[in-house]
Amino acid sequence: MCQLNNLAGSASAPHREVLPTNVKPTKYTLSFEPDFSNFTFAGTETIELEVNQSSDSITLNSTEITIHDANVSDVPVKSIDYDEKGQTATFHLADSLTEGSIVHLNIKFSGILNDKMAGFYRSSYNENGTTKYLATTQMEPTDCRRAFPSFDEPALKAKFDISLIADRNLVCLSNMNEKSTTLLDNDRKKVTFHTTPLMSTYLVAFVIGDLKYVENNSYRVPIKVYATPGSEHLGQYAADITAKTLVFFDKKFDIPYPLPKCDLVAIPDFSAGAMENFGLITFRNADLLINPKETDVTMLTRVTEVVMHELAHQWFGNLVTMDFWDGLWLNEGFATWMSWFACNSLYPEWKVWESYVSDTLQGAMNLDALRSSHPVEVPVQRADQINQIFDNISYSKGSSLLKMIADWLGEDVFIKGVSNYLKKHKWGNTQTSDLWASLSEASGEDVVKVMDIWTKKVGYPIIHVKEDGKKITVTQKRYLTSADVKPEEDEVLYPVFLNVKTSEGTDRSLVLDARSKTFDLSTSDDFFKLNSGQTGIYRSSYEQSRWAKLGKAPEKLSVEDRVGLVADARALSVSGYIPTTDLLNLVRSWTDEENYVVWDTILDSVFSVRSAFKNVSDEVDRALKAFTRELISKQLHQVGWDFKDTDSFTEQQLKQSLFSSAAGADQKEVVAYCQKAFKDYVAGSKNAIHPNSRSSVFTVVAKNGGKEEFDQLYKIYLNPSSAEEKLAALRNLGRVPDKELRAKLLDLSLQSDVIKQQDMLYAIVGCTAEKDAASQVWQWFTVNWDKIYKILPPGLSMLGSAVSVAIRGLGTSADRENVENFFKNKDTAGFDQALAQSLEALNSKIAWVERDSQAVKEWISTNGYK
């Protein structure tokens, strides 16, 4: 049975469900043998335990494991009690344990080689028309207990001796390098690996399968990228950037990569993007295997960022680990920031910090603007809550806070403090306060005073600016998308670095640490903007005249500032602080913009208006498409859509952004181009579609097609030239206007032999794009709820995502009532947060449209869009 425990000094909730502390694991000796004929596995383990207090029982985590035999130091246990809900097994002992002694718990067990992408599971792939399998693991956050009985908490670090028994022709991999191989009967072998350093159970990993590899030998330890036969050559790009990134991190952290090898493995079935297992990093195929000469620029940056993110974890999370899951952001926020930092340093021509503002920062702020958000350092009591905090708060807001600190302290000082933190706590566990202490020591600043509020409190402020000549008065209030902040929700006063930009430069000394302050601006003219560089986490709300002035002065604003201005205008229009027409007027004046990140933000903002207002009338939707076409016309025809090998990274991004928007807005020339390119492609001209235009071509063909085009896209999905092409086809199959074809796709998404569980949401989300399709998806979702719940059980992470996808396209009060009624009497444990956030976003969308629909219609009419 789980013990309710309060860990002293922790910021977590006092009723955390954790294991008893009477014993502590120090070493596991493990052996596994999978059976692919019946999808089971057999295992043995010996856990070396330090006895902290005398007791007559040992409790550890175990679920979906059958224990056949157990003894403590060769004395059989008296009995075993199982707590299915608490996911524990308690061994009652014949003799009491003696405090201070060392004992060994020996267990023989078996389990299911499941298809849930959790614990020790099977993954399938097709080879020459035959379905083949490999066995792999995914332990984070709490699924090690599905692979073997364990003390499955991050602070209970131990060493691991792992052995794998398999057919002689299969490759066996684990966290460490191979120690020995022993040949067994029946063409089997036993591969034993060297002992791991101290690490948490969620980082244990092993893979058994028919795998091939490519390698990079330029780093001081071997780097290999494994994949199923025939795909391994696509891992060379990842192997090469791994070598470059490890060298970079070694130098920046002043701590060498701590293991004797670094393996990266592409897994055909994988619930997340990747997993940072110590020394054996696993990935979804599409996030590791690419041909850089044939991939689109977005996927190239995605793979680069994901690989760097997981490598950063080898220090942040693996070498130094949060003490419990309420400190998840210490892992994920750091790895996110470090991946952008490394990418910017190694590929400066990509200018990734510009896109960070439109990508990571906005993702964090959009989620944190909901009442149902949570603090960065979030209290976690139960296992079913943990999966739900792997979200944009832990990753993106955590990363954005680190970026804000780095900007405040200076990047070099920040990195020095981080290095000191890693050195001081290596192989151990930490809390957020440990990081603040290291940064304070390195900088001489009171980091705790500033950052405790940002990590322990939910949300962020909106800063209202009032002008009086050369003076500005700034006032902070909590920002919510719904704009209905209650007094008790507005008690936190955030320390806000204003970073006011004027024509003379940026004043970084101004800090708003009260409800309201007045500042004198040292400027020779009338220009100023808050949040220079967009390193602060807040929305800026200006007087209407200031919005107009800033819109007319893009040349005085950096890319980050222009992105931030548009993003703030969009957010404030949703919440009603400014009319939506102000947003439309702002972006309408920027047709000369040449930066792709700014264009992405502009076009995403206009698309969000289209998506929200599509239920008002077909005329409004058509008019907003016409507005989009006018907006991009000049730049679209200037840069064109002829992608060339000589195009720079940023030129490719700009062309792709404008082309994609033109396709979505039904620009005639682009539509005709897409239809011809697709026709040529299916006729056999494999160069007819450039990777950077592939997704847009598929979108146009599906939107304007019928059964023939659906069948052609489906054939591409079944027989793709790459993982990217497969996903592009799947994402767009649902865009067809025919309801029966969409229904067919939705039903196929429940057939894992056709559409893998990991990919089913791609199929569903494509069906939500059009007005009538969103209702169809919701209806299908409710009818098939029991099947979906079985395929994606709440203990895993994907069910919450499925709920969000099913709701995201809805937009009316009747829709909201239907959603609330459907879930009213259902157990929502494991996805309650996703449901609350989806409903809140739906409420905000409904209020936005009700408030501004008439003004938008008048604006459309006045400006002649049809």
N, C-alpha and C positions, 0 to 999 in steps of 0.2 A: 504494500500500500504506500502511496506517496505521502510524504511528510510535508506539512505546511511549515515553511521556514522563512525567516526574515534574515537576510544577510546584512550584517552590520555595515554601515557606510554606503550601502547601495542606494541608488536613486529609484530602485524598482519598487513595485507594490509589495506590501508586507505579507501577502498571502500567496506567494509563489509556490507552485507545485514542483518540488524537487525531491531527490532521493535522500534517504537518511544518510547521516555522515558518520555512522559507526565504523565504516571501513572506507579505504581509499585505494583505487586501483593504481598500480605502478607499472604493470606490464601484462600484455595479452600475448599468448601464443596461440595462433589460429591456423586451422586447415579447412579448406573448402573443396568440395568436388561437385560440380553441377552435372545434372543428368538431362541432356537435351531431348531425350525420348519422351519424358513425362513432365518436363519443366519443374523439376525439384532440385534441391541441393542438400548434401549432407555436410555436416561440419563438426569439428571438435575444437574446444578451446580450454586453455588454462589461464586463469586470471590471477596474477600475483597481487595480494591485497595487504596493505598495512592496516592493522586493527587500531582504530582510534579510541574505542571504548568497548568494554566488555558487553557482549550481547549474544543472543542465541538465534539470530536470523541475519540473512543478507538479502537486501532488496536491490534489484537492478531493473533496467528497462528491457522489455521484450514484447513483441507483438507479431502475430502470424508466424511464430516459431514453435515447433514441437520439441520439447525437451525429453529425451529418452533416458538419460541417466545423469546424475550429478553427485559429486562428492566433494568434501572439503578435506584436503590433505589426506586423501584415500579413505576417509570415513564417510559412508553414504549419508545423504541428507535424510531427515525423517519424512518430510513432506514438502510439497511446493504449492503455494497459493498464487493464483493468477488474478490480476485486476485488469480486465479487458479494456475498460474505459480509461484507466490510468496508465495502461500500457506497461505494466510492471509484472515481474515474477519475484516472489519472496520465498527463499529457501530457508526452511526451519531446520536447525542443526541438532545433531545428537548431543553435542557438547558445546558449552559456551566458549566464545572466543575470548582470548586473553589480551587485554590492552597492551599495546606495544609489540605484539607478536606479528610475524609474517605468516600468512596462510595462503593456500592455493585452492581456488574453486575450479574444479574440472567438470566440464559439461559436454555431453554428446547431444547433438540436436539436428534437426532437419527443417527445411523451409521451402517455400514456394518460389520458384524462379519466375516471378510475376511479370505481368505486362503493364504495370502501372507506372513505370519509370521511377520507381522508388525502392530504396534498399538494394538488395541483390536481385537484378531483374534481367529479363531477356530482351534482346533487340533483334529485329528481323530485317533482312534485306534480300533483294532478288539478284541472283547470279545465273545468267544464261537460262532464265525461265524457271529456276529452282529457288524456292524460299530457303534461306539459310539463317542461322542464328548465331549470335555471340552473347556472352554473359558479361554484364557490367554492373557498376554500382552508382548510386546517387544517395548519399547519406544526409546531406544538409537539407533542412535543419535537424529533423528528429527521426530520420529513417535508418540510422545505423542499427537500431533495435529490430528492424525487419530483416537484417542480414545476420546478426548474431546477438545474443544477450549481452548487454553492455551497460556501462555507466555513461549514459548518452547525454551528457551535459558538457558544455564547452570548457568549464573550469577543471573538469576531472581529466586532466591530461595524463597520458601514459605512453609507454613505448610499445611497439607492436612487432612481433615476429609473425610473418604471414607465409603460408605455403598454399599452393594451388595444385590440385590434381586434375589432369585433363588428358585428352588424346594427344599423342606425341606430335601430331602435325599442327597443333594449335599453338598460338602465341599466348604466353601468360605474362601479364604485367601487373605491377603493384607500385606502391609509393617509392620503394627503394629499388636499387639495382639487384640483379640476380646473384645469389650466393652459391647455389648448387642446383643441379638437376639430377634426379634419380629415376632410372627407368623402372617401370612397374610392369606387371602382367597385363594382358589384354590390350597391348599397344598404348598403354598409358604412361604418363610421367608425373613426377612430383617436383615442382619448381619451388625452391625455398629462397626467400629474399632476405637481404641484410636487415638488421634491426633498425627501425625508424628512430629518429629523435623523439623527444616528448611532443605529442600533438593531441588534439582533440579528436573524439570519435567521428565527428562530422567530416573530417578530412581523410579518413581511411578510404582507400580505393583499390580495386582490382578489376582486371578485364581479362577475359578468356575468349579467343576467337581466331578465325583465319584472317590475319592482318598482315599488311605490308607497310613499309615505311620509307620515307626519305629523311635526309639528315642534313644538319649544318655542323661542321666541325671547327668553326672559327672561334668558338667560345671555349673556355677552359674545361667545361664538362660536356658530355655528349647531349645533343639536342636531336630528338627524333619526333617526326610526325607520323602517326599510324592511321591507316584507313583500311576499309575493305578492299580486296584486290581490284585493281583497275582504276581506283580513285586516288591512290597514294601520291601520284605526281602532282596533284592539286594542292598538296600540303607544303610545297617548297617555299611559297611566299611566307607562310606562317613560320616555318623553320628559320627563315632568314631574318624576319623582324624579331623573332624571339631572341636570337643571338644579339642583335643590336640593342634590344631593350634590356636584356640582362646586364650587358656591359654598362648601360646608362644607369640602371638602378644600383648596381654595385658601387659606382662612383658617387652617386648622389646620396645614398644612405650611408656610405662608408662602412658597409657590412656586406661581405661577399654572399652571393646566393648560397644557401647552406646545405644543399643536397648534392649527391654525386652524379646526378643525371636529371634531365628535364624532358619528360615525355608529354606529348600532346596527342590526344586520340579523338578521332571523329566517330561519333556514335549515331547510327541511323535513327534511333528513337531517343529523344532527349527533351525533357519538359522545359528546361530553361534555355538560355543561350550557351552557357558554359559553366563549369564548376572547377574551382581552384584547388582541388585535391593536391596535397603536398607532393610534388614531384611527378604526379600523374594527372595532368589537367585534361578534363573531358569536355567535349564540345558537341553541339548540334552540327551536323555536316555543313550546313549553309554558312555557319559562323566560323569555319576553319578552312574549308577546301575551296579555293578559287584559282582561276587562271587570271592573273592581273591584266593580261592583254585582252581578255574577253569578258571581263566583268564590268558592270556599270560602276560609276564613280562613287555612288552612295554605298554600295556593298563593299567596295574596296576600303572605304573609311570605316565601315562597320566592323569588318574583320580585323582591321588594324587596332581599333579601339578595344574590341573584345579581348584579343590576345594580350594587349598591354594591361588591360584591367585584371585579367587572371594572373598575370605575372606579378603585378603589384601586390596581389594577395599573398604571394609567397613570403612577403615581409609583413604586410598588414593583414592580419587574420591568422596566418599560419605560424610565423615566427613569434609574433605577439598577437594574442587573441583576447577578445572581449570576455569578461568573466561570466556574462549571461546575455541572453538575446535582447535585453533592453539596450544593450550597447552595440547592436548590430551596425549602427551607422559608423562606428569606429572602423569596422571592416569595409563596408560598402561605400561609404562616403569617401574614405581615403583612396580606395582602389579606383573609384570614378575620377577623383581629382587627379590622381597620379597618372592615369591613362591619358587624360587630356594634356597634362604637363609634359609627359614623355613624347606624345605625338607632336606637340608644338615644338619641342626641342629637336626631335629627329627629322621632322618634316615641316620646317618653318614656312615653306611655300604654300602649305595648305591653310595657314592662318586659322587654326581650329578654335582659338579663343574667341574669334568673331562668331562662329557658329555655336559656340557654347551658350551664348546669351539666348539665342533663339531655340536651342535644343534643351539642354539640361536645366538651365535656370527657369525657363518658362514652364517646363514640365513640373518642376517643383512648386512654382507659384500657383499654377492652375489647380493642383491638388490641395495645396495648403490654404487656398481661399475658400475651402468648404468647411462647414461647421463640423463635419464628420472626419476631418483630418486628425492627425495625432502629433504629439511632440516628436522631435528627432530622437530624443532619448525616451523611448516609450515604455511605460510599465507593461510587463508581460507576466501573466500568471499561469497560463495553461498552454499546452503544446499546440492546441488548435488555433491559438492566436498568432503563433510565430510566423507561419507562412504568409499571413496577411500584411506583415510589416516589411516584406520584401517589395517595396514600392518606391515611388518617386520622392517620398520624404526621406527614407533611409539612404537612398542612393543620391538623388539629385539635390535635395535641400541640404543633406549632409555635406555633399561636395561643394555646394555653393557657399555654405558657411566657411568651409576651409579656404575657398578662394577669397572670401571677404577678409579672413584673418591674414592670409598671405599678402593681400593688398595693403592692409593696415600695418603689419609688422615689417613688410619688405620680404620679397621672395627668398633671398639668401638667409635671412634670419629665421624665417619659417622653416626652411629645409634643415637648418642646423638644429632647431628645436625638435623637429621630427626625428632626425638621426639620433639625437640624445635620448629621446623617448624609446626608440627601438633598441638601442644598446642597453639601456637601463633595465628593460623589461623582457629581453629576448628569452624565449622558451616559456614565458609566463603568461599570466592573464592580467588584464587591466580594466579600469573604469575610466570614464571620460575625464575625471579630475586628474588622472595621471598625465594625460596629454596636456591639459591646461598648465600643469605644474612645469612640464618641460619647456613649453613655449614661453611661459612667464620668465623662467630662468634664463632662457636664451635672449629674450628681448628686453627684459626689465619692465615690461608692461604688466598691468593687472588683468591678465587674460580671463581669469575666472569671473571677475566682476562683470565683464562685458558678455562673455559667451554663455554663462550659466542660463541667462534669460533666454537666449536664442535656442539652446538645446532642450531645455526643460519645459518651455512653454509652447503651446500650439500657435500656429498662425504667424502673421507679419502685419505691419502697419501700412496704411495709406497716408501719405504726407500731403496735406492740403497747403497750398501756397497762396498767400495774399500779398499783393504788391502795394508799396507806398513809396513812390519815388525810387531812391536807391536802397530802400529797406525792403526786406521780405520777412513776413511772419509765417513760420512753418508750424503746423499742428498735426499731431499724429493720433490716429484712431485705428482700431483693428479693421482690417479689410476682409470682407466676406463677399463672395460673388452675389449673394442674395441681398446684400446691403442692409440687412435688418439686424444689426448688431445690438445685442441687449447690454444694459449697463454692466452686468456682472461678467460679460464677455470682453469688456473693454477696460479692464483694470490694469493690464500689463503695459508698462512703458518700456519700449525697446530702446537700447542704445543704438542710435542710427548715425552712421557716418554719411554725412550729406554729400560730400565731394562735389561742391558747386563749381560748375564750369562757367567761365566768362571769357571774354575776348582776351583777357590777360593771362589765362591759364586756369588751372584747377586748384581751388582752396580745399586742402584735405584736413584742415584744422577744425572745421565746423562739425560739431556733434550735437544731435538732438537727443538729450537724455531726460527730457521732461515732457509734459503734455504739449507745451507750446513755447517757442522762443522766437525772438526777433533778431535779425542779423543785418549789418550793413554790408552791402556788396561793393567791393573795390573794382569797379568797371568803368571804362571810359565811354561805353555806349549802352544800349538797351538790351544786350544779349546776355542771357544766363540760362542754365539748365541744371537741374539736380541730378545726382547719381551719375556723374561722369564715369564712363567706362562700364556702367551697369554692374558694379561689383556689390552694390547694396541690395538687400532683399526687401524691397518695398515698392509700392506703386506711387507715382507722382501725379498729383491732381492740380493743374494750373487753372488760372482764370482763362476764360475763353479767348481773350485777346492774345495771351501767351501761347496757346496752342497754335493760333494762326501765325504768330511770329516765328515759332520754331519750325513750323511746316514750310516756311519760306526761306529758311536758312540751313538747308541740309549740308552746305559746304562747310559750315562751322562745326558740324557734328561728326564724330567718328562713326565707323560702322556700328560699333556696339551701341553708341548713343542713338543712332537712327533706328536700330532694331528695338531698343528699349522704348523709344518714344511711341512707335507703332504698337508694340505689345501692350504698353500701358493704356493707350487709347482704346485698344480692343477690349481689354479687361474692364475698363471703366464704362465702356458702352454696354457691356453685358450686365453690369451691376447697376446701371442707371445714373452714375455720377456725371456722365456726359451723354448727349444723344448720339445714337448710332450714326446719324448723318454727319456729325463732327469727325468720326472715324473715316467715313467714306470721303469726306472732303479733304482730309489730311492726306490720305494715300493717293487721291486723284491728282494731287499737285506734284507727285514724285515720278512722273513718267520718264524722266531722264536718268533715273537711278541705274547704276551699272554694277552694283555689288549683288551677288547671288543670295547672300544671307539676308540682306534687307528685302530683296524680292521675295524670298521664301516667307518672311514674316508678313509682308504686305498681302501676298496671295493667300496665305493661311488665314489671315484675318478676314479677307473678303469671302473666302470659302466658308468660314465659320458663320458669317452672316447668311450666306446662301443656305447652309445646312439648317440653321435655326428657323429661317423664314420660308422654307420650302413648302410648309403647310398652309401659308397664307393664301397663295394662289399660284397657278402655273405662270401667270403673267409676271409676277414678282421674280420667280425663279429664272424665267427667260431674260428678264431685264437685267438681273444681276450677272448673268452670263455675258450679256452684251457689254455691260460695264467692264467686266474682266477683259474681254477682247480689246476694248478701247484702251484700257490701262496698259496692257502689255504690247500693243501693236508696234510702237516705235522700236522698242528694244528687240522684240521678237524678229522683226524684219532686218534689223541691223546685225544681229549675231547669227540669225538663221538656225537651222537644225541639221546642218551637215556636219556631223561629228568627225573630227580628223585626229590622226595620231599626233599631230603637232600641237593640238589644243593643250593649253596649260590646265592644271587641276581646277583652277577657279573658272576658266572659260568653259570647261565641261559642265561644271556645276550650274553656271548661269544658263547655258543652252538647255540643260535638262530641266531646270526649274520652269523656264518660260514655255518650253515645248509641252511639258506635262500640264501646265495650267491652260494652255491653248487647247489641248486635247479635251480637257475636262469642260471647257467652256464652248465646245463645238465650233471652233474656228475652222472655216470651210477648207482652207488650203491644208491645214494640218490633218483634218479628218480624211481628206482625199489621199494625202500622203500615207497615212496609217493604213488605210484600206488596201492601197496598192502594195505597200511593203509586205503586208500580211499575206496577200494573195500570192505574191512572188515567193515568199518564204515557204508557204505550204506546198508550192509547186516545185520546191527543191533548191531555190536560191538561198543558201544558208547565210549569205552576207547581206541579205536584203534588210535585215533589222539590226541596227546597232545596239549593243547592250545598254547604252544610255537612253535609248528610246523604247526599249522592249516593253516595259510595263505600260507606257502610254499607248503604244500600238495595240496591245491586248485589250486595254480599256475601251478604246474607240471601237474596235471590232466587236466586242461583246455588247456594248451599249446600243450599237446600231445593227446588231445581228439577230439571227434566229437559230433554229436547230442546226443548220449547217455549220455556222460559226462556233456554236457551243460544242458540237462534236469535234471540230478541228482543234479547239483549245483543249478539250478533254484528252484528245489523242496526244497533244504536246505534253500535257500533264503526265500521262502514263509513260511516255517515251521521250523524256526531255534530254536536251544536250548538256544540261548542267542543273545543279540544285537550284540556282537562281531562277532559271527558266521555269522549272517545275513550280516554284512558289508563285512566280508572276502569273502563270496560267491559272493556278488555283485561286489566287486573290481576285481574279477578274471573271471567272466563270459565273459568279453570282450577279454580275452586272447586266446580264441579258434581260430584256424587258418581259420575256415570256414567263408567266408565273409557274407553269408546269415544269419548265426547265429548272427554275430556281428550286422548286420543291424536290426535284430529282437530286439536285446538288446537296440540298440540306439533308436528305435521307442518306446520301452517300457519305456524308460527314460522320455518320454513326457507324459506318462499316470500316473498322480499323484495317482490314485487309486491302481496302481501296485508298482510304485517306487516313494516314497515321494519326493517332491521338494527338501527338504534338502539333499537328497541322490543321486539326479540325476547325480551330477558330479562324484561320485564314479563309476557309471556305465560307464560314458564317458571316464574317465581317463584310465580305464583298457583296453579300445580299442585302445589306442594310443601307446602301448608298442612296437608293431612290425612295421616293415618298411612299408608294404603296408597298414596296419591298420590306420596309422596316416593320410594318404591321404583320406582314406574312411571316417574317422571322420570329416575331414575338408569339404569334399563334402556334407556330411549329414548336417553339421552345417549350411552351406550356404543355402541349400535347405529349411531347417526348421527354418531359422532365425526369421521369423515373429512369429512363435509359441514360440520359445525360448524367444524372446523379450517380449511377452505377459505374459509368465509364470514367467519370472524373470525381471520385469521392471527395468529401470535404476535407479530409486529412491531407490532401494534396493541394497544390497551389492553383491549378488551372480552373477549378470550379468558379472561383470568384471572378476570374477573367471572362468565363463564359456568361455569367450573369451580367457583367458590365456590357459585353458585346450585344447581348440580346436586348438591352434597354437603350443603348446609345443612340439608335436611330429614331426613337419615339419622340413626340413633341407636343402632345395635347393633354389637356386635363383628364380626358377620358382614358388616355394611355396611362397616366399616373395612377388613376383609380384602379385600373386593371392590374397593374403591377403590385400595388399595395394589397389588393384583395387576394391575388394569387399566393403571395408569400405570408399572408396574415397568420395562418395556422401551421406554418411549416417550421421545422427546426433549421435555423439559419447559421448554426455554429460552423465556423470554418469559412464562411463567406459573408457574414453579417456586415463587415466593414465595407466590402465592395458593393453590397446592396444599398447601404445607407448613402454612400458616395454617389452611386448612380442615380438614386432618387433625388438627391439634393441637386445634382447637375441638371436633371430633368426639370425640377421645379424652377431653377434659375432660367432655363431656356424658355419655359412657358411664360414666366414673368417678363422676360426680355421682349418676346414677340408681342405680348399683350400691350406692353408699354409703348413700343416704338413702331409697330407695324404701320400705323397710319402715316407717321412721319416718313418712313422709308418709302412707302408708296408715293407720297407727294414728291419726295426727292427724285425718285425714278422718273416721274412724270415731268417734273420741271426740267430735268436734264436730258429728256428725250430718249431714254433707253427703252427698248421694246424687245 
